[in-house]
């Protein structure tokens, strides 16, 4: 851990926050997030100042945040929930914690609305390594970030990343983050793509949460394609697959429908796709 560092004085218009990085969780797994204080490109080298690494979580009524530590330019740090609890001397075992980097050390509460999240550049995104480690010592990860979703919103994705096999188990980690700290509920449904009236399972999910949804085996066949939807909120769907002995893991995510469109009005194309399936 680095001690608090003398931070570069930036102009007010340069005070911009990084995207948010959740700490993942799943039964039998330990989640860890590695945050990097260096640019994901070649043209911002040398322009990244030292930053404060903070944690933010909702209690359903307001956003709470606290500075965890600091990162010098070029540094990185891996954190688990246990690490953050020890550093802050707080019990966060029942909370979904999102981390972020900022030039501002203000530890005040974010009562009504989560502050906007935007890096110096939009693309490529400033990302962290989000990982899960099993009780057997295996580890899987992906590079990701999340910014607050509009409320209300909707989710549409297809379950082609669900893995089949007698010794394979699957979880869907549905991550939602919104500016409002309240916990809204929604219904996440898994349906047969060939017969949309056939619902394999339905689960209640909450906003501002990493929702853990076990995926049952009755639709995991090579000839079945399912689609997953939530009409009340948007989010990032992560597919966690693992062997029964937890020695073999994979963590994958699908992309939003708009990312499949190269030219034209991507948002309109996404609306049309959602209208067809939702």
C-alpha positions in Angstrom: 0.0 0.0 0.0 1.2 3.5 -0.8 0.9 6.3 1.7 -1.2 9.2 0.7 0.7 11.0 -2.0 1.1 14.7 -2.8 -1.3 14.9 -5.7 -0.9 17.0 -8.8 -3.1 20.1 -8.9 -5.3 19.8 -11.9 -7.6 22.5 -13.3 -11.3 22.0 -12.3 -12.2 21.0 -15.9 -9.6 18.2 -15.7 -11.2 16.7 -12.5 -12.8 13.6 -14.1 -13.5 10.2 -12.6 -12.7 6.8 -13.8 -15.4 4.2 -14.5 -16.6 2.0 -11.6 -15.1 -1.4 -10.9 -17.3 -3.9 -8.9 -16.0 -6.6 -6.6 -17.5 -9.8 -7.9 -18.9 -12.6 -5.7 -20.3 -16.1 -6.2 -20.9 -19.0 -3.8 -17.6 -20.9 -3.2 -15.5 -18.1 -4.9 -13.5 -15.1 -3.7 -13.8 -12.0 -5.8 -10.9 -9.6 -6.4 -10.6 -6.5 -8.5 -7.2 -5.2 -9.7 -7.2 -1.4 -10.4 -4.6 0.2 -12.6 -3.5 3.9 -12.5 -2.2 4.1 -16.0 -3.8 4.9 -19.3 -5.1 2.1 -21.7 -3.4 3.8 -24.7 -0.2 5.3 -25.9 -1.2 9.0 -26.0 -1.9 9.6 -22.4 1.4 8.3 -21.0 2.9 10.7 -18.6 -0.3 12.6 -18.1 -1.8 10.4 -15.4 -1.5 11.9 -11.9 -1.5 10.0 -8.6 -5.1 9.1 -7.7 -7.2 8.2 -4.7 -8.8 4.7 -4.8 -12.3 4.8 -3.2 -15.0 2.4 -2.5 -18.7 3.3 -2.9 -21.8 1.3 -1.8 -25.5 1.8 -1.4 -27.5 1.2 1.8 -30.7 1.7 -0.2 -31.2 5.3 0.9 -27.9 7.0 -0.1 -24.5 6.3 -1.6 -21.7 6.0 0.9 -18.0 6.2 0.0 -14.6 6.2 1.6 -11.1 6.6 0.4 -9.3 3.2 0.6 -5.8 4.1 -0.3 -3.9 5.9 -3.1 -2.1 4.8 -6.3 0.9 6.5 -7.8 1.2 6.8 -11.5 1.8 3.4 -13.1 0.8 1.5 -10.0 -1.8 -1.3 -9.7 -3.5 -2.9 -6.7 -5.7 -6.0 -6.2 -8.4 -5.8 -3.6 -11.0 -8.2 -2.1 -13.9 -7.3 0.1 -11.9 -8.5 3.1 -9.1 -6.2 2.1 -11.5 -3.2 1.9 -13.2 -4.1 5.2 -9.8 -4.2 7.0 -8.6 -1.0 5.5 -11.9 0.9 6.3 -12.7 -1.0 9.5 -16.2 -1.5 8.3 -18.5 -4.6 7.8 -19.3 -4.6 4.1 -20.1 -8.3 3.8 -23.7 -7.6 2.9 -23.0 -4.8 0.5 -22.1 -4.7 -3.2 -18.9 -2.6 -3.4 -17.8 -0.6 -6.4 -14.3 0.9 -6.6 -13.1 3.8 -8.6 -10.2 6.2 -9.0 -10.5 9.9 -8.5 -8.4 13.1 -8.1 -10.8 14.2 -5.3 -10.2 12.9 -1.8 -13.6 14.1 -0.5 -15.1 11.4 1.6 -18.6 13.0 1.8 -21.7 11.0 1.2 -23.3 10.9 -2.2 -26.8 11.2 -0.9 -29.1 11.4 -4.0 -27.1 10.5 -7.1 -24.0 8.7 -8.1 -21.6 11.1 -9.7 -21.0 10.8 -13.4 -18.2 8.5 -14.5 -16.0 9.4 -17.4 -12.3 8.9 -18.0 -10.0 11.3 -19.9 -10.8 9.4 -23.1 -13.9 7.3 -23.9 -12.2 4.6 -26.0 -10.4 2.5 -25.2 -12.1 2.3 -21.8 -10.2 2.5 -18.6 -10.7 -1.0 -17.2 -9.8 -3.2 -14.2 -9.3 -6.9 -13.9 -12.3 -8.5 -12.3 -11.6 -12.0 -11.1 -13.0 -14.9 -9.2 -10.9 -17.6 -7.4 -12.4 -20.9 -6.5 -11.9 -22.9 -3.3 -9.8 -25.3 -5.4 -7.3 -22.5 -6.2 -8.3 -22.0 -9.8 -8.8 -18.4 -11.0 -10.7 -16.7 -13.9 -11.0 -13.1 -14.9 -11.9 -10.5 -17.5 -11.2 -6.9 -18.2 -14.2 -4.7 -17.5 -15.8 -1.6 -16.0 -19.3 -0.3 -15.5 -20.9 3.1 -15.7 -24.3 4.0 -14.3 -27.1 2.7 -16.5 -30.3 4.7 -17.2 -33.3 4.0 -15.1 -35.5 2.4 -16.2 -33.7 0.3 -18.8 -33.9 -3.2 -20.2 -31.6 -6.2 -20.8 -31.5 -8.5 -23.8 -28.8 -11.1 -24.4 -28.5 -14.7 -25.6 -27.2 -17.6 -23.6 -24.7 -19.1 -26.1 -22.0 -18.8 -23.5 -23.7 -21.2 -21.1 -21.6 -24.4 -21.1 -23.1 -27.9 -21.0 -21.8 -31.1 -19.5 -22.6 -33.5 -16.7 -19.9 -32.1 -14.5 -20.4 -28.4 -15.4 -22.3 -25.8 -13.4 -23.2 -22.3 -14.4 -24.0 -19.0 -12.7 -25.2 -15.7 -14.3 -23.8 -12.7 -12.5 -26.0 -9.8 -13.4 -24.4 -6.5 -12.5 -26.4 -3.3 -12.3 -25.4 0.2 -11.3 -27.6 3.3 -11.4 -27.2 6.9 -10.2 -30.1 6.6 -7.7 -29.0 4.6 -4.6 -32.4 2.9 -4.1 -32.7 -0.9 -4.6 -35.2 -1.5 -7.4 -36.4 -5.0 -8.2 -36.9 -6.6 -11.6 -37.6 -10.0 -13.1 -34.8 -11.7 -15.1 -36.3 -14.3 -17.4 -34.6 -17.1 -19.4 -36.7 -18.2 -22.4 -36.4 -20.6 -25.3 -35.4 -18.6 -28.4 -37.5 -20.9 -30.6 -40.5 -20.8 -28.3 -40.7 -17.5 -26.6 -43.7 -18.6 -24.4 -41.5 -21.2 -22.8 -39.9 -19.7 -19.7 -37.1 -21.9 -18.2 -36.6 -19.9 -15.1 -37.4 -16.4 -13.6 -35.4 -14.7 -10.9 -35.8 -11.4 -9.0 -32.8 -9.1 -9.4 -31.9 -5.8 -7.7 -30.4 -2.6 -8.9 -26.9 -1.5 -7.7 -26.1 -5.1 -7.0 -24.0 -8.0 -8.3 -26.9 -10.5 -8.6 -26.0 -14.2 -8.4 -28.4 -16.3 -10.5 -27.8 -20.1 -10.6 -28.5 -21.5 -14.1 -30.3 -24.8 -14.0 -29.3 -27.7 -16.3 -32.6 -28.3 -18.0 -31.8 -26.0 -20.9 -28.1 -26.8 -21.3 -28.1 -28.8 -24.5 -26.3 -28.3 -27.8 -29.5 -27.8 -29.7 -31.1 -25.2 -27.4 -30.5 -21.5 -27.5 -32.0 -19.4 -24.8 -32.4 -15.6 -24.5 -32.2 -13.7 -21.2 -34.2 -10.6 -20.6 -35.1 -8.1 -17.9 -37.7 -5.5 -18.8 -37.1 -3.3 -15.7 -33.3 -2.6 -15.7 -30.2 -2.8 -17.8 -27.0 -4.5 -16.7 -23.9 -6.5 -17.5 -24.4 -10.3 -17.8 -21.4 -12.4 -16.8 -21.5 -16.1 -17.4 -19.5 -18.1 -14.8 -19.0 -21.8 -15.7 -17.0 -24.3 -13.6 -16.4 -28.0 -13.1 -17.9 -29.7 -10.1 -14.4 -29.9 -8.5 -14.0 -26.1 -9.2 -10.6 -26.7 -10.8 -11.7 -25.5 -14.2 -13.4 -22.1 -14.6 -14.4 -19.6 -17.3 -15.9 -16.1 -17.0 -17.4 -14.5 -20.1 -19.7 -11.7 -21.0 -22.0 -10.9 -23.9 -22.1 -7.5 -25.6 -25.1 -5.3 -25.9 -27.1 -5.6 -29.2 -25.9 -2.2 -30.4 -22.3 -3.5 -30.5 -23.4 -5.9 -33.3 -24.2 -2.9 -35.6 -21.3 -1.4 -37.5 -22.9 1.4 -39.5 -26.0 3.5 -39.0 -28.0 4.4 -35.9 -26.9 1.8 -33.4 -29.3 2.9 -30.7 -32.3 2.6 -33.1 -31.1 -0.9 -34.2 -30.9 -1.9 -30.6 -34.4 -0.7 -30.0 -35.7 -2.7 -32.9 -34.0 -5.9 -31.7 -35.4 -5.4 -28.2 -38.9 -4.7 -29.6 -38.7 -8.0 -31.5 -37.6 -10.1 -28.5 -39.1 -8.3 -25.5 
